[in-house]
Structures are given as C-alpha cells and as structure tokens.
C-alpha cells in the first residue's frame, strides 16, 4: 500500500507526510508572477535606481526657464550619463529658447549639433579631455547657477534630498509637488 493510506488500527500517520514538507496550496495560480502582468512586479527598473560610487542613486534632470524656474523633470539611474536625458527634455518647451545652458556632462558633438540646427546657442563648457577646445560664452554661462539654486530650494524638502520614495513615479510626484510650492513664490510676488 502507498504511504499515508492505512487500514484498521495502523492509521496513526494518516494524512501526514512522515516529516516531508508539503507546500501550502493557498495560491490560485502556481507560479511566481501574476498571470495578467507583463512580468515581475518588483525590480530596479521601476525605481530608477542605479549603482554608482556612492551606492544606489538616481539623477534628476531638469528643464528650466531663464529665471531658473523648473518646467520639466526627467529621472535616470545613477550610472547613466547626463547626455542620455537630453533627448527627453529638449523637445518639451513650447517656445524655442535663445540659449541652452548645460554643464560639462552634456558636452557631446551630437548635443552641440542639435541646438545649432534649431538655431539655439549652445553654452556648454568643454570637458577637460576634449582634444579640440571649444569656447563658450562665460558671462551667459554664469546664469546656469540659477538652476543649481533651484535644486537647492527643492532639496529643502527632505523627501527629495534623501529620496524616501522607492518607486520612480512616486519620487517624481513629490518633485512636482515641491515644484508647485516653488512656483507659488513667483506667483505671490507678481
């Protein structure tokens, strides 16, 4: 007879597996992922977190107007180059800007050619390892400090400075709320 089946008085171990482990049958579907989902729910792809020297980080890229007020955000993983966010942000403004102020992370020949084709002045300092040095308007480049100050104002919110939210959508939502608070300062002054 098979194990677990018995006759008469010898049914002490009936229904037991004699020490073997039986899985609990509490799932409707017997697999590790949801049936209608496109894959696993978890993962760093939804978090926009990437490994860098400082651990898991992310980069928040911003498109701002001439006064340093944020217009749009784009979130990338920590190890991604800054120039990867250029395509996402450059097509967003309704009005064509006069100049593009960016730091050395955006110094690439393709990025310099794109604003030139759109008749936008590219004010990007060259990297130190560039063979051919490229001049830029230093007086105009000093206005880029406005966006750095804007990031400082946004980081007053502790949730942005320390990135409490794990999911990228939640973090961008907090960024948009902080931006709305930042814009209210300009609306009250007007």
Steps between C-alpha positions, in 0.01 A plus 500: 500500500608856450627717778229693677228244435437243764253249620363441846692600813816598316364838394708709739684676216201543276512828316858567604797503269739335748712811546502604134415859417181563309447844350195695604241522229386858561563645155252492222779488242811296561771729368716781632347782298153636437315347207388821332819690576779552256762366736609535857365788701821577683830620370728795449349576159201660674717679752751679276777412740845421371827409660774761514793572731271623775263202488153494346422843358296673234540821302227759472535706181307823466398734221464856631416842363727807501413581863591152621140384547457128425288400202558124470685216673654177379633228730785270402698233681814602684756357259333641185679786329340845513484524123247212491230732639553766232259351244221473759525861615586699187171437321284624789506882490211664316715793396844456349760623748777742406775306675561158652700521824634164611795365698791286378293183523314609187818560298458276197529576131146377431357723774691800367378437144131466595454853648701646213253345255213652699673842511559481875828615648666213689683629808673183619857499631727235350623203697861501609588199282364654177768525232361811331414765755162667446436851621174598668348825623618518861277795593191312384619176661502669843120510484497120519546540874126580520410141433747383766332733748162363394618147581613633838152639564339171400730306732358689796233231474660207678319245285683632194838543665509145638273327245261327737275373223624183339291512184594746228141617449461581870829687509411705193160574656668645809729696268199649322337593833819671614517680166144628547600641839804660338290657222257645758776731621513659154122524469468678835772748403320593176 
